[in-house]
């Protein structure tokens, strides 16, 4: 399912489909249809319960009269073909795909009960046998009703465990106030194109990502970013769809349509996460298949044994009970229900789990490698120093040149330099052929002369001489230094300072408490990296790294047998994110990083990784619990269903087998819902 092009209405439709429909044995079942089948089947079953004996015993509330057997036959036939249709259709789909499992077991159980009961009816009412043959109409009716009830309850639990898409889709309205000249008209959100201007009134949700072009207001972005305080937005400020406008009216130029925006992106990630299968789920699917064959073998053995040492009725009774009680439907839901619940909880805590395999992998992580800028630090640089190092240039001229090289870049360092030039009323130089030099900086051409804004590593590799003492004062304070170079001469420098994120130090402490080693990877010089590492409490760090160097560090750690989580925020980190055991992307707006990562922290807070580790522990525990609830009971139940305790008078009948099977399914659903917030 491609959800890239999802508008608010599209998301709501998807939620409805996701919540009301569920796959069983290769057949799509509708929630409303299943509910209807249950209630109608119950109505048909009640007369059967009253008119048909239970295991040959007449209960106090039961009665019989001439012709009642025919009523039971007709109602039971309706139950089998109408109420049992979901199971019959599902079994056919499983056989067609050559993967017999849960639906096949249910179908075998109800079919054996119905066909043998038909035989009993013919013998008792049409042939006139001397010996009464016990039928299983009572058991058949109760079995179908209980199975339908179990499926209905499971589907309701799945809806409740459901996805965060309900919340995400409700953040925006389906209609927007589109500005057309002097008029403001109502417009469907799907028909708004990039570049259009929309008006957002006080108290309304901002429908689409864009830039404020008129007005100002305070915007509450907590539902999107997790930040509780209102943020002032004025002309030229960016806004995100789904945030709530305050008391002012603003107009926004749309930057991304409903098919491209932030909420659509998040919705796709959530959907992908909930549809992906983990190794635990694959194991659960395999166990379902094994259980089918185990039940078939035990059932046949029990049938043959009771046929020899008991009666046909006893043999059939044991076979039906074994096939019913072994139904692995609970096992089939054990992992999906937990993962659905887990991804929903994650989404409300700033986490998008793109690959469920990360849940299992998290238990083995012993290294967390982190990019510095934007991951451990705010990424909001301030210019702490700028000076010319060549008498031919003034400080303002150096600022002009540096700002000219950086004005086309979106990097935080570039933004701070351009802001500095603007505040100093310095006009950036208009360079031609401006290019990014991967891992080093920027370059541009002015009057046929090349200029470079680069890091110390570039100077060293190009053997460009420079008096390091000129930058030492800034380096001692942890600043990042960029050098302006032309004709292999350093003509100026700019010192920029970043600050550690407020939760980063505590996050590092929590990693260490979990016996996980943090390691910082950065392109900064070693001195600046060391100062930040000391502030954060990180002992291991590697500096002056190119993107391929970070990737190699990850590879080397994994070759040494370590399981590594990589945390990064940009395109340069994509190779490392992809190669790590678990890749974590900071910020949902970096498309390449997101595509390379297993986890997305859309609040851009590294401390959310601790939340993920906590959630992963709880999720894995619930998965194991559900596997036992869904299949473990068969270790005891199958022998009992086969009649091993019959010599002491304890025998499970098919109806009780159905109760036990359905009860395990309901317990699995309830247990998944007990996975609480982190």
PLY file of the C-alpha trace (Angstrom):
ply
format ascii 1.0
element vertex 678
property float x
property float y
property float z
element edge 677
property int vertex1
property int vertex2
end_header
0.00 0.00 0.00
1.58 3.26 -1.09
0.68 6.04 1.30
2.93 8.75 -0.06
-0.02 10.40 -1.68
-2.22 10.44 1.36
-4.40 13.41 2.12
-6.36 13.86 5.33
-9.41 12.18 3.79
-7.28 9.46 2.25
-5.77 8.72 5.64
-9.20 8.53 7.22
-10.38 6.12 4.56
-7.29 4.03 5.11
-7.92 4.01 8.85
-11.47 2.82 8.25
-10.26 0.02 6.00
-7.47 -0.90 8.37
-9.75 -0.89 11.40
-12.76 -2.65 9.90
-11.10 -5.26 7.76
-8.70 -8.01 8.68
-6.98 -10.83 6.86
-7.81 -14.39 7.93
-6.41 -17.34 6.05
-5.98 -15.37 2.86
-9.55 -14.00 2.99
-10.41 -10.41 3.80
-13.10 -10.21 6.50
-15.23 -7.17 7.13
-15.82 -6.16 10.73
-19.47 -5.29 10.17
-20.14 -8.52 8.27
-18.49 -10.58 11.02
-20.55 -8.86 13.72
-23.73 -9.52 11.74
-22.78 -13.17 11.23
-22.18 -13.59 14.96
-25.55 -12.17 16.05
-27.55 -14.02 13.40
-25.67 -17.24 14.14
-26.43 -16.79 17.83
-30.14 -16.40 17.02
-30.04 -19.62 14.96
-28.00 -21.40 17.66
-30.31 -20.69 20.63
-33.10 -23.05 19.38
-30.41 -25.67 18.69
-29.17 -25.37 22.28
-32.73 -25.83 23.55
-33.84 -28.63 21.21
-30.61 -30.65 20.90
-29.02 -32.74 23.68
-25.55 -31.81 24.95
-23.25 -34.81 24.51
-26.35 -37.00 24.61
-27.47 -35.51 27.94
-30.73 -33.61 28.29
-30.16 -30.48 30.33
-32.94 -28.94 32.49
-33.68 -26.14 30.03
-33.89 -28.45 27.02
-37.02 -29.87 25.42
-37.91 -32.05 22.46
-41.12 -32.68 20.53
-42.08 -34.45 17.30
-40.29 -32.73 14.43
-37.79 -30.90 16.66
-34.93 -32.93 15.14
-35.80 -31.46 11.74
-35.70 -27.91 13.13
-32.27 -28.66 14.63
-31.03 -30.07 11.29
-32.24 -27.05 9.30
-30.85 -24.49 11.76
-27.55 -26.36 12.07
-27.20 -26.50 8.30
-27.77 -22.73 8.11
-25.18 -22.27 10.83
-22.64 -24.45 9.03
-22.94 -22.78 5.64
-23.70 -19.22 6.78
-21.88 -18.86 10.11
-19.10 -21.18 9.03
-18.53 -19.46 5.67
-15.56 -17.33 6.84
-13.76 -20.47 7.99
-14.66 -22.53 4.93
-13.49 -19.79 2.58
-10.34 -19.23 4.63
-9.53 -22.95 4.58
-9.89 -23.04 0.80
-7.48 -20.11 0.49
-4.97 -21.88 2.76
-5.17 -25.10 0.76
-4.85 -23.18 -2.50
-1.68 -21.53 -1.23
-0.49 -24.91 0.11
-0.16 -23.43 3.61
-2.76 -25.19 5.80
-3.02 -23.56 9.22
-5.61 -22.03 11.53
-8.60 -21.79 9.19
-8.05 -25.32 7.99
-8.14 -26.60 11.55
-11.40 -24.78 12.34
-12.95 -26.02 9.11
-11.90 -29.59 9.81
-13.45 -29.34 13.28
-16.84 -27.96 12.24
-17.00 -30.13 9.09
-16.38 -33.34 11.00
-19.02 -32.35 13.57
-21.60 -31.42 10.89
-21.07 -34.42 8.61
-21.18 -36.90 11.46
-24.32 -35.23 12.81
-25.93 -35.62 9.37
-25.06 -39.32 9.55
-26.59 -39.53 13.04
-29.78 -37.76 11.87
-30.21 -40.16 8.95
-29.64 -43.18 11.17
-31.98 -41.98 13.92
-34.80 -40.49 11.84
-34.77 -42.01 8.36
-33.19 -45.45 8.64
-34.60 -46.21 12.07
-31.50 -47.73 13.66
-32.05 -49.89 16.75
-29.27 -48.03 18.56
-29.45 -44.25 18.92
-26.46 -42.51 17.29
-25.36 -39.40 19.21
-25.15 -36.26 17.08
-22.98 -33.15 17.56
-25.42 -30.42 16.52
-25.20 -28.78 19.96
-21.40 -28.82 19.76
-21.44 -27.60 16.15
-23.66 -24.62 17.01
-21.64 -23.66 20.07
-18.37 -24.11 18.18
-19.39 -21.79 15.32
-20.84 -19.14 17.64
-17.80 -19.16 19.92
-15.42 -19.02 16.94
-17.27 -16.07 15.45
-17.32 -14.33 18.83
-13.59 -14.92 19.24
-12.85 -13.56 15.78
-15.05 -10.53 16.39
-13.38 -9.76 19.71
-9.94 -10.22 18.16
-10.83 -7.79 15.40
-12.09 -5.25 17.92
-8.85 -5.62 19.86
-6.87 -5.14 16.68
-8.77 -1.93 16.02
-8.05 -0.69 19.54
-4.42 -1.72 19.37
-4.49 -0.14 15.89
-2.21 2.49 14.43
-1.42 6.10 15.16
-2.97 6.98 11.81
-6.26 7.82 13.54
-4.54 10.55 15.51
-2.42 11.74 12.61
-5.32 12.01 10.15
-7.41 13.98 12.66
-4.78 16.73 12.82
-5.93 18.34 9.60
-9.27 19.33 8.07
-10.39 18.15 4.65
-11.17 21.74 3.62
-8.89 24.79 3.46
-9.39 28.53 3.02
-7.74 29.14 -0.37
-6.78 32.73 -1.22
-7.73 33.67 -4.79
-6.91 37.29 -5.47
-9.10 39.36 -3.15
-11.34 36.41 -2.30
-11.00 33.52 0.13
-12.81 30.37 -1.00
-13.32 26.91 0.49
-11.25 24.27 -1.29
-10.70 20.52 -0.94
-7.24 19.95 0.56
-6.41 17.45 -2.22
-6.79 20.16 -4.88
-4.36 22.62 -3.31
-1.10 22.80 -5.26
2.35 23.89 -4.16
2.71 27.68 -4.29
-0.93 28.35 -3.42
-1.74 30.64 -0.51
-4.12 29.48 2.22
-5.56 31.40 5.14
-5.57 29.91 8.63
-7.84 31.54 11.17
-7.39 31.65 14.93
-7.77 28.25 16.56
-7.68 26.28 13.30
-5.20 23.55 12.46
-2.61 24.41 9.83
-3.59 22.18 6.89
-0.31 21.96 4.93
3.41 22.53 5.24
4.43 25.99 4.11
5.83 29.45 4.82
4.02 32.37 6.44
3.54 35.20 3.91
1.37 37.53 5.99
0.27 37.96 9.59
1.79 36.55 12.73
0.60 34.24 15.48
1.73 31.76 18.09
1.51 28.17 16.86
1.19 25.08 19.04
3.27 22.34 17.42
3.01 19.82 20.28
0.92 17.29 18.35
3.56 17.20 15.63
6.88 17.91 17.36
6.15 17.07 20.98
7.20 20.59 22.04
4.53 21.87 24.42
5.17 25.61 24.22
3.63 27.83 21.55
6.11 29.09 18.97
5.85 32.55 17.44
5.44 32.50 13.68
5.82 35.56 11.47
6.51 36.27 7.80
9.12 33.89 6.29
8.76 31.36 9.13
8.03 27.75 8.23
4.96 25.97 9.61
4.04 22.29 9.63
0.67 20.79 8.75
-1.13 19.52 11.82
0.06 22.24 14.21
-2.60 24.50 15.77
-2.78 28.21 15.05
-3.15 30.54 18.05
-5.09 33.79 18.24
-3.86 35.41 15.03
-4.85 34.97 11.39
-2.00 34.01 9.09
-1.61 33.27 5.43
0.68 30.49 4.29
2.26 29.79 0.95
2.02 26.02 0.50
5.40 24.33 0.16
4.17 20.74 0.07
0.82 19.38 -1.02
-1.22 16.88 1.00
0.55 14.15 -0.96
4.03 15.34 0.01
3.77 16.87 3.47
5.00 15.95 6.90
1.83 14.16 8.02
1.66 12.09 4.85
5.27 11.06 5.38
4.66 10.09 9.00
1.51 8.18 8.04
3.40 6.15 5.49
6.11 5.30 8.02
3.56 4.13 10.59
1.73 2.05 8.01
4.94 0.47 6.73
6.01 -0.34 10.29
2.73 -2.03 11.15
2.75 -4.07 7.96
6.33 -5.30 8.28
7.08 -8.70 9.76
9.70 -9.40 12.38
11.56 -12.67 12.93
9.32 -13.34 15.91
6.26 -13.09 13.66
7.86 -15.39 11.09
8.49 -17.88 13.90
4.84 -17.58 14.99
3.72 -18.34 11.43
5.96 -21.41 11.34
4.65 -22.61 14.69
1.11 -22.31 13.31
2.05 -24.62 10.47
3.77 -27.09 12.80
0.74 -27.07 15.08
-1.52 -27.97 12.17
0.46 -31.10 11.42
0.82 -31.94 15.12
-2.95 -31.65 15.58
-3.58 -33.74 12.48
-1.21 -36.50 13.66
-2.52 -36.48 17.26
-6.11 -36.38 15.97
-5.60 -39.36 13.66
-3.83 -41.36 16.39
-6.62 -40.55 18.85
-9.28 -41.43 16.26
-7.71 -44.81 15.49
-7.15 -45.59 19.17
-10.74 -44.80 20.21
-12.11 -46.54 17.15
-10.32 -49.71 18.26
-10.82 -49.44 22.03
-14.02 -47.41 22.13
-16.71 -46.56 19.62
-17.11 -44.58 16.42
-18.74 -41.85 18.48
-15.82 -41.75 20.92
-13.28 -41.70 18.09
-15.06 -38.90 16.29
-15.46 -36.97 19.53
-11.71 -37.09 20.22
-10.82 -36.16 16.65
-13.11 -33.14 16.64
-11.87 -31.96 20.04
-8.21 -32.25 19.04
-8.75 -30.33 15.81
-10.71 -27.61 17.55
-8.49 -27.07 20.56
-5.31 -26.94 18.47
-6.53 -24.09 16.27
-3.57 -21.67 16.18
-5.61 -18.55 15.52
-4.43 -16.97 18.77
-0.86 -17.73 17.72
-1.43 -15.99 14.40
-2.46 -12.83 16.24
0.10 -13.06 19.04
2.80 -10.94 17.40
0.78 -8.60 15.11
-1.38 -7.39 18.00
1.65 -6.58 20.14
3.49 -4.88 17.29
0.42 -2.87 16.33
0.07 -1.70 19.92
3.81 -1.03 20.17
4.01 1.10 17.03
1.02 3.14 18.21
2.66 3.81 21.57
5.94 4.62 19.82
4.29 7.15 17.51
2.81 9.06 20.46
6.26 9.19 22.05
8.17 10.69 19.14
9.20 7.35 17.61
8.41 5.83 14.25
9.44 2.17 14.02
9.97 1.52 10.32
11.33 -2.00 10.69
9.93 -4.27 13.41
13.17 -6.27 13.30
14.69 -3.41 15.30
12.66 -4.62 18.31
14.56 -7.93 18.38
17.89 -6.36 17.45
17.68 -3.81 20.27
18.22 -6.54 22.86
21.75 -7.13 21.56
22.96 -3.54 21.04
26.23 -2.83 22.88
27.40 0.27 20.97
25.53 3.46 20.07
27.39 5.57 17.51
26.21 9.16 17.16
26.80 12.04 14.84
27.50 15.24 16.79
25.95 18.22 15.05
22.16 18.15 15.16
22.11 14.85 17.00
23.86 15.47 20.30
23.93 19.22 19.83
21.16 21.66 18.96
22.61 22.33 15.52
21.84 26.03 16.05
25.19 27.66 15.57
26.14 31.19 16.52
29.10 33.04 15.09
31.47 33.50 18.03
34.32 34.93 16.05
35.28 36.08 12.56
38.47 37.73 11.41
40.61 38.42 8.39
44.05 36.78 8.40
45.37 38.64 5.37
45.99 42.37 5.39
44.42 42.65 1.93
41.00 41.89 3.42
38.88 43.47 6.13
36.66 41.49 8.51
33.58 42.68 6.62
35.04 41.54 3.31
35.78 38.11 4.78
32.19 37.95 6.06
30.93 38.93 2.60
32.90 36.12 0.97
32.01 33.48 3.55
28.30 34.40 3.50
28.38 34.32 -0.31
29.67 30.76 -0.29
27.15 29.64 2.32
23.98 31.45 1.29
22.77 28.60 -0.94
23.29 25.93 1.70
20.66 24.69 4.18
23.24 23.48 6.72
22.86 24.96 10.25
26.38 26.44 10.04
25.51 28.14 6.76
22.29 29.57 8.18
24.09 31.10 11.14
26.71 32.73 8.90
24.08 34.19 6.56
22.15 35.47 9.60
25.33 37.08 10.89
25.85 38.89 7.58
22.25 40.06 7.60
22.52 41.41 11.15
25.74 43.24 10.21
24.04 44.59 7.05
26.74 42.97 4.93
25.74 41.92 1.43
26.96 38.37 0.58
29.27 38.09 -2.42
27.63 36.70 -5.55
29.76 33.69 -6.46
29.37 31.52 -9.54
29.74 27.74 -9.67
29.11 27.29 -5.94
29.56 23.63 -5.00
29.64 21.51 -1.86
32.88 19.65 -1.25
31.75 16.44 0.46
33.22 16.18 3.93
35.15 19.45 3.69
33.00 22.51 2.96
32.06 24.78 0.04
33.71 26.29 -3.01
32.85 29.07 -5.45
34.29 31.21 -8.23
34.60 35.02 -8.24
36.32 36.89 -11.09
37.83 33.60 -12.29
39.38 33.01 -8.88
38.36 30.06 -6.71
37.48 30.45 -3.04
37.05 27.67 -0.51
35.40 27.57 2.92
36.78 24.40 4.46
37.75 22.59 7.65
41.19 21.85 9.07
41.27 18.40 7.48
41.17 20.02 4.04
44.08 22.28 4.96
46.14 19.32 6.13
45.40 17.17 3.09
46.19 20.00 0.69
49.30 20.97 2.70
48.07 24.53 3.11
50.17 26.28 5.74
48.38 27.98 8.60
49.34 29.35 11.99
47.21 27.18 14.28
47.63 29.60 17.20
45.38 32.07 15.41
42.43 29.74 15.96
43.45 28.21 19.30
41.45 30.62 21.47
38.25 29.63 19.68
39.14 25.93 19.68
39.71 25.96 23.43
36.06 26.97 23.85
34.80 24.11 21.69
34.05 26.16 18.59
33.93 24.74 15.09
36.32 26.59 12.78
35.90 27.10 9.03
38.74 28.60 7.02
38.44 30.86 3.96
41.06 29.89 1.39
42.12 31.25 -1.99
45.33 30.63 -3.95
46.33 28.10 -1.26
46.37 30.87 1.35
44.14 31.12 4.41
42.72 34.64 4.29
40.15 34.42 7.09
38.30 32.23 9.53
34.93 32.00 11.19
34.35 30.35 14.58
30.94 28.91 15.29
29.62 27.53 18.54
26.93 24.94 19.09
25.41 23.78 22.36
24.65 20.35 23.75
20.99 19.31 23.67
19.37 19.55 27.09
18.67 15.79 27.42
21.91 14.57 25.80
24.01 14.23 28.97
21.32 12.24 30.78
20.86 10.10 27.66
24.56 9.17 27.68
24.35 8.23 31.37
21.35 5.99 30.68
23.19 4.25 27.84
26.09 3.50 30.14
23.69 2.22 32.82
22.50 -0.30 30.22
26.12 -1.37 29.54
25.97 0.25 26.11
29.08 2.11 24.98
28.41 5.53 23.39
30.78 6.67 20.65
30.65 10.08 18.96
31.48 10.38 15.25
32.04 13.84 13.82
33.65 15.72 10.98
34.89 18.37 13.45
38.53 18.72 14.40
39.78 16.55 17.25
40.14 19.37 19.74
36.55 20.60 19.35
35.27 17.03 19.36
37.14 16.28 22.58
35.62 19.29 24.35
32.10 18.22 23.38
32.80 14.60 24.29
33.93 15.68 27.76
30.79 17.80 28.21
28.65 14.81 27.26
30.56 12.23 29.28
31.63 10.25 26.19
34.99 8.50 26.41
35.16 7.19 22.84
35.00 9.58 19.89
36.39 9.85 16.38
36.86 13.21 14.68
37.60 14.64 11.22
35.53 11.91 9.58
34.12 11.86 6.07
30.79 10.06 5.48
32.63 6.99 4.25
34.83 7.10 7.37
31.75 6.93 9.63
30.50 4.02 7.60
33.83 2.24 8.02
33.81 2.79 11.80
30.41 1.07 11.96
31.65 -1.77 9.77
34.77 -2.27 11.89
32.75 -2.44 15.11
30.42 -5.01 13.60
33.33 -7.07 12.28
34.60 -7.16 15.87
31.31 -8.77 16.86
29.52 -5.71 18.24
25.89 -4.84 17.59
25.77 -1.16 16.70
23.00 1.43 16.70
23.83 4.45 14.54
22.11 7.79 15.20
22.34 10.51 12.55
20.42 13.41 11.10
21.38 13.93 7.49
22.18 12.62 4.06
25.85 12.22 4.99
24.85 9.72 7.68
22.74 7.59 5.33
25.43 4.96 4.55
26.12 4.47 8.27
22.43 4.30 9.12
21.88 1.64 6.48
24.83 -0.52 7.52
24.28 -0.40 11.30
22.39 -3.12 13.16
19.80 -0.44 13.92
19.75 2.91 12.12
18.08 5.83 13.90
17.33 9.04 12.00
16.98 12.33 13.86
14.21 14.47 12.37
11.45 13.30 9.99
12.30 15.81 7.28
15.51 14.26 5.98
14.20 11.92 3.29
17.43 10.05 2.55
18.21 9.52 6.23
14.68 8.24 6.87
14.86 5.82 3.96
18.10 4.45 5.39
16.93 4.18 9.02
14.96 1.62 11.00
13.76 4.14 13.59
12.84 7.81 13.13
12.88 10.26 16.06
10.58 12.96 14.74
11.03 15.08 17.88
14.78 15.15 17.09
15.55 14.28 20.71
18.24 11.59 21.18
16.79 10.85 24.64
13.86 9.24 22.82
16.23 6.37 22.04
15.95 5.42 25.73
12.17 5.34 25.27
12.65 3.03 22.29
14.88 0.68 24.28
12.33 0.58 27.10
9.48 -0.02 24.68
11.47 -2.71 22.85
12.03 -4.58 26.12
8.34 -4.47 27.00
7.31 -5.37 23.45
9.58 -8.40 23.28
8.32 -9.59 26.67
4.71 -9.30 25.48
5.56 -11.16 22.27
7.00 -14.07 24.22
4.01 -14.07 26.60
1.60 -14.11 23.67
3.43 -16.94 21.95
2.93 -19.03 25.09
-0.70 -17.99 25.46
-1.29 -18.69 21.78
0.46 -22.06 21.48
1.95 -23.19 24.79
-1.36 -24.36 26.19
-1.44 -27.05 23.48
1.32 -28.93 25.29
-1.30 -29.88 27.89
-4.49 -29.40 25.89
-3.73 -31.74 22.97
-3.13 -34.84 25.15
-6.28 -33.99 27.13
-8.24 -33.56 23.90
-6.95 -36.94 22.71
-8.36 -38.52 25.89
-5.27 -39.47 27.93
-7.23 -38.88 31.17
-10.31 -40.77 30.00
-9.45 -43.72 32.32
-10.04 -41.47 35.36
-13.21 -40.00 33.90
-11.91 -36.66 32.55
-12.75 -36.02 28.91
-12.76 -32.75 26.95
-15.66 -32.40 24.55
-15.54 -30.33 21.34
-17.54 -27.44 22.80
-15.20 -27.12 25.78
-12.28 -27.37 23.35
-13.74 -24.41 21.44
-14.06 -22.45 24.68
-10.41 -23.09 25.60
-9.16 -22.16 22.12
-11.23 -18.98 21.95
-10.27 -18.08 25.51
-6.58 -18.24 24.57
-7.27 -15.94 21.63
-9.07 -13.42 23.81
-6.27 -13.56 26.40
-3.72 -12.88 23.65
-5.69 -9.80 22.56
-6.10 -8.52 26.12
-2.44 -9.18 26.92
-1.38 -7.13 23.88
-3.51 -4.24 25.12
-1.77 -4.32 28.51
1.35 -3.00 26.81
1.32 0.45 28.37
2.81 3.82 27.56
6.50 4.42 28.20
0 1
1 2
2 3
3 4
4 5
5 6
6 7
7 8
8 9
9 10
10 11
11 12
12 13
13 14
14 15
15 16
16 17
17 18
18 19
19 20
20 21
21 22
22 23
23 24
24 25
25 26
26 27
27 28
28 29
29 30
30 31
31 32
32 33
33 34
34 35
35 36
36 37
37 38
38 39
39 40
40 41
41 42
42 43
43 44
44 45
45 46
46 47
47 48
48 49
49 50
50 51
51 52
52 53
53 54
54 55
55 56
56 57
57 58
58 59
59 60
60 61
61 62
62 63
63 64
64 65
65 66
66 67
67 68
68 69
69 70
70 71
71 72
72 73
73 74
74 75
75 76
76 77
77 78
78 79
79 80
80 81
81 82
82 83
83 84
84 85
85 86
86 87
87 88
88 89
89 90
90 91
91 92
92 93
93 94
94 95
95 96
96 97
97 98
98 99
99 100
100 101
101 102
102 103
103 104
104 105
105 106
106 107
107 108
108 109
109 110
110 111
111 112
112 113
113 114
114 115
115 116
116 117
117 118
118 119
119 120
120 121
121 122
122 123
123 124
124 125
125 126
126 127
127 128
128 129
129 130
130 131
131 132
132 133
133 134
134 135
135 136
136 137
137 138
138 139
139 140
140 141
141 142
142 143
143 144
144 145
145 146
146 147
147 148
148 149
149 150
150 151
151 152
152 153
153 154
154 155
155 156
156 157
157 158
158 159
159 160
160 161
161 162
162 163
163 164
164 165
165 166
166 167
167 168
168 169
169 170
170 171
171 172
172 173
173 174
174 175
175 176
176 177
177 178
178 179
179 180
180 181
181 182
182 183
183 184
184 185
185 186
186 187
187 188
188 189
189 190
190 191
191 192
192 193
193 194
194 195
195 196
196 197
197 198
198 199
199 200
200 201
201 202
202 203
203 204
204 205
205 206
206 207
207 208
208 209
209 210
210 211
211 212
212 213
213 214
214 215
215 216
216 217
217 218
218 219
219 220
220 221
221 222
222 223
223 224
224 225
225 226
226 227
227 228
228 229
229 230
230 231
231 232
232 233
233 234
234 235
235 236
236 237
237 238
238 239
239 240
240 241
241 242
242 243
243 244
244 245
245 246
246 247
247 248
248 249
249 250
250 251
251 252
252 253
253 254
254 255
255 256
256 257
257 258
258 259
259 260
260 261
261 262
262 263
263 264
264 265
265 266
266 267
267 268
268 269
269 270
270 271
271 272
272 273
273 274
274 275
275 276
276 277
277 278
278 279
279 280
280 281
281 282
282 283
283 284
284 285
285 286
286 287
287 288
288 289
289 290
290 291
291 292
292 293
293 294
294 295
295 296
296 297
297 298
298 299
299 300
300 301
301 302
302 303
303 304
304 305
305 306
306 307
307 308
308 309
309 310
310 311
311 312
312 313
313 314
314 315
315 316
316 317
317 318
318 319
319 320
320 321
321 322
322 323
323 324
324 325
325 326
326 327
327 328
328 329
329 330
330 331
331 332
332 333
333 334
334 335
335 336
336 337
337 338
338 339
339 340
340 341
341 342
342 343
343 344
344 345
345 346
346 347
347 348
348 349
349 350
350 351
351 352
352 353
353 354
354 355
355 356
356 357
357 358
358 359
359 360
360 361
361 362
362 363
363 364
364 365
365 366
366 367
367 368
368 369
369 370
370 371
371 372
372 373
373 374
374 375
375 376
376 377
377 378
378 379
379 380
380 381
381 382
382 383
383 384
384 385
385 386
386 387
387 388
388 389
389 390
390 391
391 392
392 393
393 394
394 395
395 396
396 397
397 398
398 399
399 400
400 401
401 402
402 403
403 404
404 405
405 406
406 407
407 408
408 409
409 410
410 411
411 412
412 413
413 414
414 415
415 416
416 417
417 418
418 419
419 420
420 421
421 422
422 423
423 424
424 425
425 426
426 427
427 428
428 429
429 430
430 431
431 432
432 433
433 434
434 435
435 436
436 437
437 438
438 439
439 440
440 441
441 442
442 443
443 444
444 445
445 446
446 447
447 448
448 449
449 450
450 451
451 452
452 453
453 454
454 455
455 456
456 457
457 458
458 459
459 460
460 461
461 462
462 463
463 464
464 465
465 466
466 467
467 468
468 469
469 470
470 471
471 472
472 473
473 474
474 475
475 476
476 477
477 478
478 479
479 480
480 481
481 482
482 483
483 484
484 485
485 486
486 487
487 488
488 489
489 490
490 491
491 492
492 493
493 494
494 495
495 496
496 497
497 498
498 499
499 500
500 501
501 502
502 503
503 504
504 505
505 506
506 507
507 508
508 509
509 510
510 511
511 512
512 513
513 514
514 515
515 516
516 517
517 518
518 519
519 520
520 521
521 522
522 523
523 524
524 525
525 526
526 527
527 528
528 529
529 530
530 531
531 532
532 533
533 534
534 535
535 536
536 537
537 538
538 539
539 540
540 541
541 542
542 543
543 544
544 545
545 546
546 547
547 548
548 549
549 550
550 551
551 552
552 553
553 554
554 555
555 556
556 557
557 558
558 559
559 560
560 561
561 562
562 563
563 564
564 565
565 566
566 567
567 568
568 569
569 570
570 571
571 572
572 573
573 574
574 575
575 576
576 577
577 578
578 579
579 580
580 581
581 582
582 583
583 584
584 585
585 586
586 587
587 588
588 589
589 590
590 591
591 592
592 593
593 594
594 595
595 596
596 597
597 598
598 599
599 600
600 601
601 602
602 603
603 604
604 605
605 606
606 607
607 608
608 609
609 610
610 611
611 612
612 613
613 614
614 615
615 616
616 617
617 618
618 619
619 620
620 621
621 622
622 623
623 624
624 625
625 626
626 627
627 628
628 629
629 630
630 631
631 632
632 633
633 634
634 635
635 636
636 637
637 638
638 639
639 640
640 641
641 642
642 643
643 644
644 645
645 646
646 647
647 648
648 649
649 650
650 651
651 652
652 653
653 654
654 655
655 656
656 657
657 658
658 659
659 660
660 661
661 662
662 663
663 664
664 665
665 666
666 667
667 668
668 669
669 670
670 671
671 672
672 673
673 674
674 675
675 676
676 677
